Amino acid sequence: MSDQEDENNEELESEVIEISPDEDTSDSDGTGSEKTLIVSESKEAALSPNDPVAQYMKEVGRYPLLSKEEERALAIQLYEHGDQAAAEKLVTANLRFVVKIALEYAKFGAKLIDLIQEGNVGLMHAVKEYNPYKDVKLITYAVWWIRGYIQEYLMKQYSMVKIGTTANQRKLFYRLQKEKENLERFGTQTVIKQLSGKLGIPEEEVEQMAQRMSGRDLSLNAPVDASDTGSEMMDFQSDDGEIAPDDMVALKEQIDILTNAVVKLKESLNDREMELLEDRLLSDDPVTLQEIGDRHGVSREAVRQMENRLMKKIKDILMDEEDIKEIKDLN
C-alpha cells in the first residue's frame, strides 16, 4: 500500500462523523443481529419518514468508538476463537466510517441509506476476513471492502437497471445530473419539456429517468447530529456535489464495458439461467426464489443453488473479459 493511500485512510479516520445519540435510542436490545446494524425501512418510516439517514445516524451513535488496544484485543479474539460478540463490537464501532465513505458516492444519485447498507455489508466482510497480526489497521483494510461493495452496487444499479442500456437513457442520466439545479428552481415538468425538445427524446422517457434519479433521501443541509457544531452533511461531501468530468467519463466507460459484457454473457446462458438473470438479478422488481421455484415445481433451496451456480458462471465469464479485469483492478 502506498504512502498516499495510508494518508487518505488516516484522513478518513480523523474526519469520522461524531454522532450524538438521542436518549430515546438507549433502550435498544443490542442483540447484535444484522437488523440492529442496518435500520429497516419500516422502522425508518415510523420514526422519521422524511429523513431515514438522520434516524439511522442516531441509532449508530449508540455504539462507542474503540481504542487501538481494545480494537486489537477484539480482533485477536475473533481471529483466534471466532468470537461473534467481538465481531459485533468491531462492526458497530466502525459504522460511522461507513457513513463517511458512503457520502463520497452520494453525488451519483443513489439513496444514501442504500449506499450505507451496502457499505455495512462490506465492513462486516472485512471484519470477518481481518488478520490482526498483519501490519495494517482494521479500518485501512475495511475501506477497500466498503468501497468495493458500494461501487458494485452503483455499477449494478446504473449499468443494468437505473441507467439502462440504450443511448437515450445514458444521455438522459448525464444531462439530468447537470440540470438538477434547474429541476429544483423551475420544477420538474418545465425542465422535462425543455430536455425533451433539446434531446429529441419523448417526455415520458425523460420523466421516468428523472423519477429514477429523484431517490435522494437526505438534505445536504441537514445537521449530522444534535450538537451546536453547525456541521452539515454537505461539509462531508468531497466536492460541490457535481460529478467531476473525469468521474463522469470513467463511469460512462465502465457502463459501456459492462453493457457490452452483459450482451455477450446472455449468449452463453440457457433458458433457466436467463430467467434468473432477467427476472431476479436485473429486474427493478425482482421475483423471489419461491416464486421461481413455484413456476417450475422445485424447492426454494434448489433455486438458490441454481442462482449460486449462475453467479459463479457470470463471474467466471466476465472475469475472462480484459476490459472487465481493468474495472476490477481499478476498484
N, C-alpha and C positions, 0 to 999 in steps of 0.2 A: 504494500500500500504506500502511495506517495505521501511526501510531507504535506502537499496541498490538500489531499484527502483527509489527513489527520486534522489539519487546521479547520477544514469545513465541518468535521464532526464535532470538534471541540467548540466551535462557534454554535453549533446546534444545541449542545449541552448547555452552554451559557445562556441561550435565549429561550430555554424551556418555559412554557407558559405556566405561570403560577396561578392556581385556581383556588378561590376561597369557597369552600363548601358551605351550602346553606344548612341551617340547623335541622331542617326537616328531612335531610337525606341521611342522618346519622343512624336511623333505625333499620338500615338495610341488614338482611340476614347474613351477608358476607359469605355465602356458601362457596364462592369461587368457581361457580359454573360459568360457561361462556355467556349465559344470559346476563350475568352481572357485569360482564366486561363490555357488552355491546347493548345499549338501551334498545329495547324492542320498539317498533313503530307504534304499537298500540299504547305503550306507556308514554311515549313521546307525545302522542296526540292528546292523552288525558291530562298530562301535566303542563305542556307548553305547546299547543297546536301550531303556533306561528314561529317558533324558534326551537326546533328539536336539538340543535347543536348546543345552544346555551344550556339546556337542561342536561344534556349529556356531559358537558364540562363540569357542571355542578356535581354530577354523580362521580366523575373521575376525581374531583377534588377531595373525595373521602379517603383516598389512598395516599399514604405518606411516601415521600421520597426516601431512598435508601442511601446510607453512607457507602463508601467504597468497600469498607470492611464487611458491612452487612451484605452487600451485593455479592461479594466474592464467597462468603460463607454459604449463602443460599445457593449460589451456582454450583459450588462443590457438592453440597448436599443433594442437589438434583442430579448432577453428573454421575456421582458415585452410587447413589442409593435410589434414584428415580423418585425422589420426594416430590409429590404433586403439590403439597402445600407450599413448598419452596418455589415451585414453578409459578404458582398463582401470585405469590408476593413479587416475584421478579417481573411478571407481566403487568400487574396493576400499578407498580411503582413507575413503570415506563410509558403508561398510556398518554401522558402529557406530550411525550416526544412524538407520538404518532399524530396527534393533532397538529403540531408544528409542521411536520413533514406534509401532511395532507393539505394544509393551507397553501403550500407551494404549487399544488396542482389544481386549486380551486378555479384558476383562470380558464381552465378548459371546459367549464360549463357543467360538469357533473355535480350532483348533490354532494356537499361536503360531508354529510353524515355517511354517505355510501363510501366515500374515499377513506374516511376514518375507519369504518368497519373492515374494509379490505386491508388497510394498514395494520389493524389489530391482528388479523389472521397472520400477516407476515411477521409481526412481533412474536406471536405465540410459536410460530415455526422456528424463529431464530432462538428463542429461549430453549426450545426442545433440543436444538442441534448445538448449542453453545458449549465450547470446551473452555472451562475457566483456567486451564493450565497453559493455554496459549497466550502469548503476549499481546492481547487485544482486549479492549473494553467491550462489555456486552452491547452497549448502545452503538459503538462503532461497527460491530458485527451485524447488529439488528437493522441498522439503517438500510443496508443493501436489500435485505428481505422485505422491509416495509415498502421501500420504493418499488421494488420488483412487483409486489402484489398490486400496488396502486397502478403502476404503469400497465400491467397486464389487464387490469380491469378497464382502464381507459381505452386501450387498444381494442379490446373486445367490444366495448360499448360503441365506440366511434367507427371502427372499421367494419364491423359486421352487423351492427344494429342501428346505432344512432345516426351516423352519417349515411350509411348505406353504400351501395356500390356504384351508383350512377354518377355521371359527371355533374348533373344538375344538383344532386344532393350535396356533393362535396363543395361545389361552388357556393351554394346557399350557406353552408356551415361557416365558411371563412368570411363571407360577406356579412352575415348576421353578427359575427363577432365584432366586426368593425362598426356595425350600425347600432350597437347596444345602447349607446347614449341617446341616439335619436329615438329608439324604441321607448325609452323612459320619458323623453321630453315630449314627443309628438303623439305617442300612442302606437300600439302595435298595428292597428288596421291601416293607419296612414303610411307607415313605413312598408308594410306588406304590399300595398298597392304600388308604391314607388319602385320597390325592388322587382316586383313582377314585371313592370314595364321596362325597367333598365335591363334585366337579365333575360327577358323573354320566357319566363317560367310562369306557369299558372299560379294564381293567387293561392289556390288550395295547397299546393306543394310548399310554397313559402310559409304559409301559416302552420302547416304540420311541422316543418323544421323549427320554426320559432317556438312552438309548443314544446318540442323535444329539448330545446335549449333553455327553457324557462325554469328548469328544475333547481335553480339555486335556492337553498333553504336557509340562508343566513345573510343578514345585512352586514356589509363590511364595516359599518359604523357601530355595530353592536359592541358593548364593552366585553372584555374577556372574563371579567369577574366583578364582584360587587364592591371592590375596593375603590379608593379615590385616586388611583394612579392615573386614570384617564386613558389607559391603553385600550385600543380598539383593534378589532380583527384586522383592519386594513394595515395596522402597523406591522403585522407579521407577514404581509404579502411580500414576495421577493421583488415586485415591481409595481407599476401603477394599475395592474390588473389586466392590461392588454397582453395579448400573445406577441412575444417578440418575433420579428421576422425570421430569425434563424430557427426558433421553435416551430413556427408555422410550416416552414419548408421541411424541417425534419419530420414533423408529424404527418404532413401530406405524403412524403416519400414512403414512410412506414406504412401508411394506409394503402397506398398503391401497391406496395410489395405484398402486403397481406391479402389484399383483394385478389391479386393475380394468383397467389399461392392457394387461396381457398378454391378458386376456379379449378386449378389443377387437382386439388385434393378431391373434389367431388367426383372427378372422373374415375377415381380408384375405389370408390365406396359401393357396396351393394345396397339393395333397396332398404333393408332394415337399418343399416348404418346411416343412410341418407335421411330416413325418417327421424332417427335420434338427433342427427345434426340439425335438421331444419326445424323440427317441432319442439326440441328441448334446448339444445345448446345455443342456437342462433335466434330463437324466437323472442319477440317483445313480450309475449305472454306464454312462457314455456309450460308444457304439459307436465304432469307428474309421472314418476316411474310407474305408479299404479295404473294410471290411465293408459300408458303404452302397453303395460302387461295385459290389461283387460282386452285391448284390441286384438291381441294375438294369443290369448289364453295361456299366458305364462305368468310366473310369480313376479312380484316386485323385485325380489333379490336377483332373479335371473336377468331382469332388465338392467339392474345396477351393474352386474358383472359384465353385461354386454357394453354398457356405457363406459366402464373402465377400460375394456379392451379397445373400444373406439378411441378413447382419449390417448391411449398409448400409441395406437396406429397413427392418429393425427400428429402427435408429437414426432414420431419417427419420420413420417413423410415430410413434415415441414422443416425439420432439422436437417434434412438432406438438401434443402434449397440453400444455396450460398447466400442469397440476399437475406433470408431469414436468420442465418447464422450471424450476420452482421448486426441485425437488430438485437439479437440475444446478447452479443458481446457488448453493445452499447448500453444495454440495460444492466 
